[in-house]
Structures are given as C-alpha cells and as structure tokens.
C-alpha cells in the first residue's frame, strides 16, 4: 500500500502536465506567410474618363460638378490656367493624360488668306478677380488664333472684354452710313442682389474647416445615398421659401444648364468644398458674387422636380459627401 501511493502521485502529475500541454497548444495560431492584409483607407472613385464638349453657359466649375471631379484636376488635365477661360466646342479630357488616349483639342489651323480684320483678343481679368466664374458665350467661339500682322483698318474696332463673372459681349461694328445710333434699353439684370443682403441666424457646426448651417427651414424628406444619380439630401417646403447659403463663399455657378437640377446655384467655400442648391423657383445671386452664411441665394421651387423642395449637396474635392455629417443637428 505504501508503494502504491508514490505511483498514484506520479500518474497524477503526468496527467496534469499533459493537460497543460494540450491547453497551451490549443491557443497557438498558425498564420501562413502573406495571409494578413491590413485595412486600407477608402479611395476616391476614379475619374470618369472620356471627354466633354463645352457648351454655351458652361463654366469650369459646372463641368467639374457634372462629372464629379475636382475643378483643380480638370484644369490640370487640360492645361488650363487661371482664370480658366474655356470656349464653346472645346473638348476637355475627363481623366489624366496618361489614363486615356484622348488628347486635348489642337490649336485651330489658320487659313493662308488673312482675315479682313484682326481677331479680337480677350483682355486680362481685373486684379483680384475670382477665377472660373464667367460662363461660356457664343462670342467665345474658339481660342484666338495667331494672325500675321497686317495694316490696321482705318475704322475703329470693337474688342469684346472678358470680365470674371460676366460673359464676353459681342459688339457689332457701326454701320457705314453715319447716323444717330438707336438707343436700346439695357436688358434687365436677372435677380439683382440687394445692396445689403439679409443674413438669417441659426445653429451652426464647424466641420472640415467650414462653419455650416442649414440651407432651408423645412423638414428633411430624403437622406443622402451615394448610389443616387443626384446624390444629396432633399428638404421640403413651399414655393418661395428662402434658400440660404450654408456657409460663406463665392457663387461659381448660377444657371439651369445641368440636367436634373433645375435652377441651380453652386457656391465655393474653399478649394476643397462646394455646396449646391437645386430645384429653385428663382435664383437671387450671380456668378462671382460673394455671399455670407445664412444669406438668401434663391427661392424654393420645383424646377426639375415634381414637388417644391431643395436638393442640397456638399462636394469635397469633387466627390459627393453626406451633408448630415457637416450640418448641425436638426
């Protein structure tokens, strides 16, 4: 009996040690080389590729907004320097030169016979002018070609002047027979801004280096979805309700040339951030105009929509982002 006790103790110790060994081996994880992949940050979508033909009323900002690219990239891909002058019929590439076979439109070939009068040249924009705000007009039909010097005609020529925020005006030379020019009333200025804009107060939120506020007082009727053809949020209301700038900035587009947006206003807040206000009944600001957060920039309507609403977007570096991540809680 005395001999059996040490034997039993020995067997118990062996079982305990083997059990410990099995427990240790169960937590060992064998990872094959190269099987671990760290999480990667989300990357912006690739450029759309292809090309776009400039139409009357386009600006560099509206073209970049339509194709969801950064206006700075669009200018760089096409070799367009500030003040970002473009012409109707001009072909713009929508991707870096190395990604597509399409090349920029070559300079026009000048005919051997010189034109009867020198081609008009656009004057440089005034100092301090905001770049890229002037919409394309028919007067800007093509880049001015180089012309062989020739004697200037005796009559006075009228040169169109390009001013940031205003289209170039084509002036018809006076008739040969001297007569008192017919005085025509100037065309009415569309939606002239008030001399002292009314800025409404409201809750604000600082995000992305910008202080944001809600652009309309109505209820949120549709949230952001990145898969939508027009990604943004929709705010309800009634026709004529004020649409206000969501942050300080400069109007870079005011028009109705983008399909699906109706009467549209786009405001640039920084090199990275733009905001857009669609389906308006009436636009109250012009391109190149500086606005303050809370300033009324349009009236709510249903242009391009089936009901009175505001279609609101925020773009960061050309990409649509969820406005609710930037606007204050409501």
C-alpha angles and dihedrals in degrees: 000000000000089000093051094059096064090046092052091048090051092051091049092052092051092051092050092050093047090049091052090050092053091050092051093050092050093067096049111109118202111208117191115229113271094012095113116085118183118224113267127216117249113266125213117256116271120260113276094241126209122074142280128220112221115239132195111284095025123132127190088252095052092049091049091047093050092052097039096240132127112265089225091057092047091053092047094049090054100039092244115155128196128316082041098222114187133177136218110267093023114138115227122193115229098206138042114287092250094057101056137038092224113107131200117273109273121237113276117264112246114226119241091242109075117232118256093249134021115274112253116254124209115243117235116265118262119268114279094019116150111247127239100016101111112098118225115261134187089258087067093062098145142349109281108262123221111266127202109245114261135170110285114245119249094242122083116257124218113225119201112233121213112215122183108257095018131079120244112263121225110219119200114222114251117265119266094243110073111239138146106278114242109250111227122192111250114256113262115263108245114240099343112206120243116258090238109030117215111239116199122214125230146135116309139195130199114224132150091006091299129106106227133194134177114280095212138024099226129101123279105255100172132027129215121280119178091210095062119110087232103031114204143082129284124221120196129221142118133291112283097023111144118263110204135197109262091214142355114290151111126283108244098172134024115167148079103257098111112087114235097021102078113197101006136190122190121192126195113216099173138339087281105037132064129166127202132204116196142180092037123164092214135007116223101186136061132220113278094026118133115228137189128226108271094022114135109248101167146358121252116253145141104259106147091005140081096235140027107278146125118247103204128188138177118202122196114195087342095307124112113245132185107273090206088069089062107030120082119259113279 
